[in-house]
Amino acid sequence: MAAAGVGSIAGRSLLQFMKLVGQLKRVPRTGWVYRQVEQPESVSDHMYRMAVMAMLTKDSKLNKDRCIRLALVHDMAECIVGDIAPADNVSKEEKHRKEKDAMKHLSHLLSEELKKEIYELWEEYEHQSSAEAKFVKELDQCEMILQALEYEELEKRPGRLQDFYNSTAGKFKHPEVVQLVSAIYEERNSNIAAQTTGSEP
């Protein structure tokens, strides 16, 4: 039997934290839902690939470990507030307030040291207060258009999700991200051209 007392209280808090974070597996990314994408990815799907992207960086000026942590924390509040999209007409201030409250609730389920780390990582990303946070923000947007490319390919409807490309145009600065974005655009343009050619009589 598990020992009673402080250990079991800490264990129950950790379990509650894990169950809340587990909700991210079941929170669909709102942008895809609004575009009627079949079987849209979850928030945790999105964050997982972002974390892998962060792990693959070769930029020695960045703290890679911190980038991975930022990727894993940046959307964590959505397990409580959901994925609030621009189309939801929620102001940036209100969105930030809701997510801040959610992060305070989440982080308070952890030990003092972890509580501080998780909350500060989220704030660092929110305020874009470091080179790592800025890099991870670019990964966030790059991962989104990569996912848009994949949905267009799965649906065999190249060009359908143009909105996502419009919303990120001109926002990529980091050389590694720019390189990947260029490859995404190249493949997408090729898909669109092939469809156009194929539709000609």
Phi and psi restraints in degrees (value plus and minus 20) as a CYANA .aco file:
   2 ALA   PHI     -89.3   -49.3
   2 ALA   PSI     123.4   163.4
   3 ALA   PHI     -87.5   -47.5
   3 ALA   PSI     120.5   160.5
   4 ALA   PHI    -101.8   -61.8
   4 ALA   PSI     151.8   191.8
   5 GLY   PHI      83.9   123.9
   5 GLY   PSI    -168.1  -128.1
   6 VAL   PHI     -78.3   -38.3
   6 VAL   PSI     -63.3   -23.3
   7 GLY   PHI     -77.7   -37.7
   7 GLY   PSI     -63.2   -23.2
   8 SER   PHI     -91.1   -51.1
   8 SER   PSI     -52.6   -12.6
   9 ILE   PHI     -84.3   -44.3
   9 ILE   PSI     -66.7   -26.7
  10 ALA   PHI     -81.6   -41.6
  10 ALA   PSI     -59.2   -19.2
  11 GLY   PHI     -84.4   -44.4
  11 GLY   PSI     -60.8   -20.8
  12 ARG   PHI     -87.3   -47.3
  12 ARG   PSI     -58.4   -18.4
  13 SER   PHI     -84.4   -44.4
  13 SER   PSI     -62.6   -22.6
  14 LEU   PHI     -84.3   -44.3
  14 LEU   PSI     -60.5   -20.5
  15 LEU   PHI     -81.3   -41.3
  15 LEU   PSI     -63.1   -23.1
  16 GLN   PHI     -82.5   -42.5
  16 GLN   PSI     -62.2   -22.2
  17 PHE   PHI     -80.2   -40.2
  17 PHE   PSI     -67.3   -27.3
  18 MET   PHI     -83.8   -43.8
  18 MET   PSI     -57.3   -17.3
  19 LYS   PHI     -88.0   -48.0
  19 LYS   PSI     -59.5   -19.5
  20 LEU   PHI     -84.0   -44.0
  20 LEU   PSI     -67.6   -27.6
  21 VAL   PHI     -82.6   -42.6
  21 VAL   PSI     -53.5   -13.5
  22 GLY   PHI     -81.7   -41.7
  22 GLY   PSI     -44.1    -4.1
  23 GLN   PHI     -79.6   -39.6
  23 GLN   PSI     -45.6    -5.6
  24 LEU   PHI     -80.5   -40.5
  24 LEU   PSI     -43.7    -3.7
  25 LYS   PHI     -88.2   -48.2
  25 LYS   PSI     -41.4    -1.4
  26 ARG   PHI    -134.1   -94.1
  26 ARG   PSI     -11.9    28.1
  27 VAL   PHI    -119.0   -79.0
  27 VAL   PSI      87.4   127.4
  28 PRO   PHI     -92.3   -52.3
  28 PRO   PSI     130.2   170.2
  29 ARG   PHI     -91.3   -51.3
  29 ARG   PSI      99.0   139.0
  30 THR   PHI     -79.3   -39.3
  30 THR   PSI     -57.9   -17.9
  31 GLY   PHI     -76.6   -36.6
  31 GLY   PSI     -59.2   -19.2
  32 TRP   PHI     -94.4   -54.4
  32 TRP   PSI     -56.0   -16.0
  33 VAL   PHI     -80.6   -40.6
  33 VAL   PSI     -65.6   -25.6
  34 TYR   PHI     -84.7   -44.7
  34 TYR   PSI     -46.7    -6.7
  35 ARG   PHI    -112.6   -72.6
  35 ARG   PSI     -11.1    28.9
  36 GLN   PHI      36.8    76.8
  36 GLN   PSI      20.7    60.7
  37 VAL   PHI     -95.4   -55.4
  37 VAL   PSI     113.3   153.3
  38 GLU   PHI     -91.6   -51.6
  38 GLU   PSI     118.5   158.5
  39 GLN   PHI      27.0    67.0
  39 GLN   PSI      41.3    81.3
  40 PRO   PHI     -84.5   -44.5
  40 PRO   PSI     129.2   169.2
  41 GLU   PHI     -83.3   -43.3
  41 GLU   PSI     139.0   179.0
  42 SER   PHI    -111.1   -71.1
  42 SER   PSI     148.3   188.3
  43 VAL   PHI     -81.1   -41.1
  43 VAL   PSI     -59.7   -19.7
  44 SER   PHI     -88.3   -48.3
  44 SER   PSI     -52.1   -12.1
  45 ASP   PHI     -77.6   -37.6
  45 ASP   PSI     -67.5   -27.5
  46 HIS   PHI     -81.5   -41.5
  46 HIS   PSI     -67.4   -27.4
  47 MET   PHI     -88.5   -48.5
  47 MET   PSI     -52.9   -12.9
  48 TYR   PHI     -82.2   -42.2
  48 TYR   PSI     -68.7   -28.7
  49 ARG   PHI     -88.2   -48.2
  49 ARG   PSI     -53.5   -13.5
  50 MET   PHI     -79.7   -39.7
  50 MET   PSI     -62.0   -22.0
  51 ALA   PHI     -84.0   -44.0
  51 ALA   PSI     -58.3   -18.3
  52 VAL   PHI     -85.4   -45.4
  52 VAL   PSI     -62.4   -22.4
  53 MET   PHI     -79.4   -39.4
  53 MET   PSI     -62.7   -22.7
  54 ALA   PHI     -83.7   -43.7
  54 ALA   PSI     -59.9   -19.9
  55 MET   PHI     -83.2   -43.2
  55 MET   PSI     -48.3    -8.3
  56 LEU   PHI    -108.1   -68.1
  56 LEU   PSI     -21.6    18.4
  57 THR   PHI     -84.8   -44.8
  57 THR   PSI     123.7   163.7
  58 LYS   PHI    -125.8   -85.8
  58 LYS   PSI     -16.2    23.8
  59 ASP   PHI     -93.6   -53.6
  59 ASP   PSI      85.7   125.7
  60 SER   PHI     -91.2   -51.2
  60 SER   PSI     -34.5     5.5
  61 LYS   PHI     -98.3   -58.3
  61 LYS   PSI     -35.5     4.5
  62 LEU   PHI    -118.0   -78.0
  62 LEU   PSI     126.7   166.7
  63 ASN   PHI    -102.9   -62.9
  63 ASN   PSI      80.9   120.9
  64 LYS   PHI     -79.9   -39.9
  64 LYS   PSI     -63.6   -23.6
  65 ASP   PHI     -78.8   -38.8
  65 ASP   PSI     -61.6   -21.6
  66 ARG   PHI     -86.8   -46.8
  66 ARG   PSI     -57.8   -17.8
  67 CYS   PHI     -81.0   -41.0
  67 CYS   PSI     -63.7   -23.7
  68 ILE   PHI     -82.5   -42.5
  68 ILE   PSI     -63.6   -23.6
  69 ARG   PHI     -83.7   -43.7
  69 ARG   PSI     -61.9   -21.9
  70 LEU   PHI     -81.4   -41.4
  70 LEU   PSI     -61.8   -21.8
  71 ALA   PHI     -82.3   -42.3
  71 ALA   PSI     -57.4   -17.4
  72 LEU   PHI     -97.4   -57.4
  72 LEU   PSI     -40.0     0.0
  73 VAL   PHI    -124.4   -84.4
  73 VAL   PSI     -44.8    -4.8
  74 HIS   PHI     -78.6   -38.6
  74 HIS   PSI     -52.0   -12.0
  75 ASP   PHI    -130.2   -90.2
  75 ASP   PSI      -4.6    35.4
  76 MET   PHI     -79.9   -39.9
  76 MET   PSI     -54.7   -14.7
  77 ALA   PHI     -80.8   -40.8
  77 ALA   PSI     -40.4    -0.4
  78 GLU   PHI     -88.7   -48.7
  78 GLU   PSI     -32.1     7.9
  79 CYS   PHI     -88.4   -48.4
  79 CYS   PSI     -39.3     0.7
  80 ILE   PHI    -127.6   -87.6
  80 ILE   PSI     -65.8   -25.8
  81 VAL   PHI    -114.3   -74.3
  81 VAL   PSI     -31.2     8.8
  82 GLY   PHI      62.6   102.6
  82 GLY   PSI     155.1   195.1
  83 ASP   PHI    -110.3   -70.3
  83 ASP   PSI      79.4   119.4
  84 ILE   PHI    -103.2   -63.2
  84 ILE   PSI      96.9   136.9
  85 ALA   PHI    -120.9   -80.9
  85 ALA   PSI     140.2   180.2
  86 PRO   PHI     -72.8   -32.8
  86 PRO   PSI     -55.4   -15.4
  87 ALA   PHI     -88.3   -48.3
  87 ALA   PSI     -31.9     8.1
  88 ASP   PHI     -98.2   -58.2
  88 ASP   PSI     -26.9    13.1
  89 ASN   PHI      37.3    77.3
  89 ASN   PSI      19.7    59.7
  90 VAL   PHI    -123.2   -83.2
  90 VAL   PSI     107.6   147.6
  91 SER   PHI     -83.0   -43.0
  91 SER   PSI     136.3   176.3
  92 LYS   PHI     -78.6   -38.6
  92 LYS   PSI     -58.0   -18.0
  93 GLU   PHI     -85.6   -45.6
  93 GLU   PSI     -63.4   -23.4
  94 GLU   PHI     -88.3   -48.3
  94 GLU   PSI     -61.2   -21.2
  95 LYS   PHI     -80.2   -40.2
  95 LYS   PSI     -65.3   -25.3
  96 HIS   PHI     -82.9   -42.9
  96 HIS   PSI     -61.8   -21.8
  97 ARG   PHI     -82.9   -42.9
  97 ARG   PSI     -66.4   -26.4
  98 LYS   PHI     -80.7   -40.7
  98 LYS   PSI     -64.6   -24.6
  99 GLU   PHI     -90.7   -50.7
  99 GLU   PSI     -54.1   -14.1
 100 LYS   PHI     -83.1   -43.1
 100 LYS   PSI     -65.3   -25.3
 101 ASP   PHI     -81.3   -41.3
 101 ASP   PSI     -61.4   -21.4
 102 ALA   PHI     -84.4   -44.4
 102 ALA   PSI     -61.5   -21.5
 103 MET   PHI     -88.0   -48.0
 103 MET   PSI     -54.7   -14.7
 104 LYS   PHI     -84.7   -44.7
 104 LYS   PSI     -63.1   -23.1
 105 HIS   PHI     -82.9   -42.9
 105 HIS   PSI     -67.3   -27.3
 106 LEU   PHI     -81.8   -41.8
 106 LEU   PSI     -71.1   -31.1
 107 SER   PHI     -86.2   -46.2
 107 SER   PSI     -47.7    -7.7
 108 HIS   PHI     -91.7   -51.7
 108 HIS   PSI     -28.3    11.7
 109 LEU   PHI    -103.7   -63.7
 109 LEU   PSI     -25.7    14.3
 110 LEU   PHI    -127.5   -87.5
 110 LEU   PSI     150.9   190.9
 111 SER   PHI     -83.7   -43.7
 111 SER   PSI     142.4   182.4
 112 GLU   PHI     -73.1   -33.1
 112 GLU   PSI     -65.9   -25.9
 113 GLU   PHI     -84.7   -44.7
 113 GLU   PSI     -66.9   -26.9
 114 LEU   PHI     -89.9   -49.9
 114 LEU   PSI     -57.0   -17.0
 115 LYS   PHI     -76.3   -36.3
 115 LYS   PSI     -67.0   -27.0
 116 LYS   PHI     -83.6   -43.6
 116 LYS   PSI     -64.7   -24.7
 117 GLU   PHI     -84.0   -44.0
 117 GLU   PSI     -69.5   -29.5
 118 ILE   PHI     -81.6   -41.6
 118 ILE   PSI     -67.0   -27.0
 119 TYR   PHI     -86.6   -46.6
 119 TYR   PSI     -61.5   -21.5
 120 GLU   PHI     -88.2   -48.2
 120 GLU   PSI     -53.8   -13.8
 121 LEU   PHI     -82.7   -42.7
 121 LEU   PSI     -64.8   -24.8
 122 TRP   PHI     -81.9   -41.9
 122 TRP   PSI     -65.0   -25.0
 123 GLU   PHI     -83.7   -43.7
 123 GLU   PSI     -59.8   -19.8
 124 GLU   PHI     -79.3   -39.3
 124 GLU   PSI     -62.5   -22.5
 125 TYR   PHI     -88.7   -48.7
 125 TYR   PSI     -66.5   -26.5
 126 GLU   PHI     -77.2   -37.2
 126 GLU   PSI     -62.1   -22.1
 127 HIS   PHI    -112.6   -72.6
 127 HIS   PSI     -19.8    20.2
 128 GLN   PHI      28.3    68.3
 128 GLN   PSI      29.3    69.3
 129 SER   PHI    -115.1   -75.1
 129 SER   PSI      -9.1    30.9
 130 SER   PHI    -168.8  -128.8
 130 SER   PSI     143.6   183.6
 131 ALA   PHI     -81.6   -41.6
 131 ALA   PSI     -56.2   -16.2
 132 GLU   PHI     -85.5   -45.5
 132 GLU   PSI     -62.5   -22.5
 133 ALA   PHI     -83.5   -43.5
 133 ALA   PSI     -60.2   -20.2
 134 LYS   PHI     -85.9   -45.9
 134 LYS   PSI     -59.9   -19.9
 135 PHE   PHI     -83.9   -43.9
 135 PHE   PSI     -65.2   -25.2
 136 VAL   PHI     -86.6   -46.6
 136 VAL   PSI     -53.0   -13.0
 137 LYS   PHI     -81.4   -41.4
 137 LYS   PSI     -60.3   -20.3
 138 GLU   PHI     -86.1   -46.1
 138 GLU   PSI     -58.0   -18.0
 139 LEU   PHI     -82.7   -42.7
 139 LEU   PSI     -59.6   -19.6
 140 ASP   PHI     -77.1   -37.1
 140 ASP   PSI     -67.3   -27.3
 141 GLN   PHI     -95.3   -55.3
 141 GLN   PSI     -54.7   -14.7
 142 CYS   PHI     -86.7   -46.7
 142 CYS   PSI     -63.4   -23.4
 143 GLU   PHI     -81.4   -41.4
 143 GLU   PSI     -56.0   -16.0
 144 MET   PHI     -84.3   -44.3
 144 MET   PSI     -65.2   -25.2
 145 ILE   PHI     -95.2   -55.2
 145 ILE   PSI     -46.2    -6.2
 146 LEU   PHI     -84.1   -44.1
 146 LEU   PSI     -63.3   -23.3
 147 GLN   PHI     -85.1   -45.1
 147 GLN   PSI     -57.9   -17.9
 148 ALA   PHI     -81.0   -41.0
 148 ALA   PSI     -62.7   -22.7
 149 LEU   PHI     -78.3   -38.3
 149 LEU   PSI     -65.8   -25.8
 150 GLU   PHI     -85.0   -45.0
 150 GLU   PSI     -60.1   -20.1
 151 TYR   PHI     -85.6   -45.6
 151 TYR   PSI     -61.0   -21.0
 152 GLU   PHI     -80.7   -40.7
 152 GLU   PSI     -59.1   -19.1
 153 GLU   PHI     -90.2   -50.2
 153 GLU   PSI     -61.3   -21.3
 154 LEU   PHI     -83.6   -43.6
 154 LEU   PSI     -58.7   -18.7
 155 GLU   PHI    -103.0   -63.0
 155 GLU   PSI     -30.6     9.4
 156 LYS   PHI      35.8    75.8
 156 LYS   PSI      22.2    62.2
 157 ARG   PHI    -152.1  -112.1
 157 ARG   PSI      48.1    88.1
 158 PRO   PHI     -80.4   -40.4
 158 PRO   PSI     115.9   155.9
 159 GLY   PHI      74.6   114.6
 159 GLY   PSI     -29.1    10.9
 160 ARG   PHI     -85.9   -45.9
 160 ARG   PSI     -52.5   -12.5
 161 LEU   PHI    -124.1   -84.1
 161 LEU   PSI      21.9    61.9
 162 GLN   PHI     -78.2   -38.2
 162 GLN   PSI     -52.5   -12.5
 163 ASP   PHI     -72.0   -32.0
 163 ASP   PSI     -59.3   -19.3
 164 PHE   PHI     -89.9   -49.9
 164 PHE   PSI     -52.7   -12.7
 165 TYR   PHI     -93.4   -53.4
 165 TYR   PSI     -59.5   -19.5
 166 ASN   PHI     -81.1   -41.1
 166 ASN   PSI     -60.4   -20.4
 167 SER   PHI     -91.4   -51.4
 167 SER   PSI     -37.4     2.6
 168 THR   PHI    -131.3   -91.3
 168 THR   PSI     -21.3    18.7
 169 ALA   PHI     -77.9   -37.9
 169 ALA   PSI     110.0   150.0
 170 GLY   PHI      59.4    99.4
 170 GLY   PSI     -15.2    24.8
 171 LYS   PHI    -116.4   -76.4
 171 LYS   PSI     -24.6    15.4
 172 PHE   PHI    -117.7   -77.7
 172 PHE   PSI     106.2   146.2
 173 LYS   PHI    -144.1  -104.1
 173 LYS   PSI     -55.3   -15.3
 174 HIS   PHI     -87.5   -47.5
 174 HIS   PSI     109.7   149.7
 175 PRO   PHI     -72.7   -32.7
 175 PRO   PSI     -61.1   -21.1
 176 GLU   PHI     -86.6   -46.6
 176 GLU   PSI     -59.4   -19.4
 177 VAL   PHI     -90.7   -50.7
 177 VAL   PSI     -62.1   -22.1
 178 VAL   PHI     -77.9   -37.9
 178 VAL   PSI     -60.8   -20.8
 179 GLN   PHI     -82.1   -42.1
 179 GLN   PSI     -65.3   -25.3
 180 LEU   PHI     -87.8   -47.8
 180 LEU   PSI     -61.2   -21.2
 181 VAL   PHI     -81.8   -41.8
 181 VAL   PSI     -60.6   -20.6
 182 SER   PHI     -80.0   -40.0
 182 SER   PSI     -61.4   -21.4
 183 ALA   PHI     -86.2   -46.2
 183 ALA   PSI     -58.0   -18.0
 184 ILE   PHI     -83.1   -43.1
 184 ILE   PSI     -67.3   -27.3
 185 TYR   PHI     -83.2   -43.2
 185 TYR   PSI     -59.9   -19.9
 186 GLU   PHI     -81.9   -41.9
 186 GLU   PSI     -66.5   -26.5
 187 GLU   PHI     -86.3   -46.3
 187 GLU   PSI     -61.2   -21.2
 188 ARG   PHI     -84.8   -44.8
 188 ARG   PSI     -64.9   -24.9
 189 ASN   PHI     -82.5   -42.5
 189 ASN   PSI     -56.2   -16.2
 190 SER   PHI     -85.0   -45.0
 190 SER   PSI     -61.4   -21.4
 191 ASN   PHI     -83.4   -43.4
 191 ASN   PSI     -62.9   -22.9
 192 ILE   PHI     -86.0   -46.0
 192 ILE   PSI     -62.3   -22.3
 193 ALA   PHI     -83.4   -43.4
 193 ALA   PSI     -60.8   -20.8
 194 ALA   PHI     -84.8   -44.8
 194 ALA   PSI     -58.7   -18.7
 195 GLN   PHI     -87.2   -47.2
 195 GLN   PSI     -62.3   -22.3
 196 THR   PHI     -80.9   -40.9
 196 THR   PSI     -65.4   -25.4
 197 THR   PHI     -83.4   -43.4
 197 THR   PSI     -62.8   -22.8
 198 GLY   PHI     -87.3   -47.3
 198 GLY   PSI     -44.0    -4.0
 199 SER   PHI    -107.4   -67.4
 199 SER   PSI     -27.6    12.4
 200 GLU   PHI     -94.9   -54.9
 200 GLU   PSI     122.2   162.2
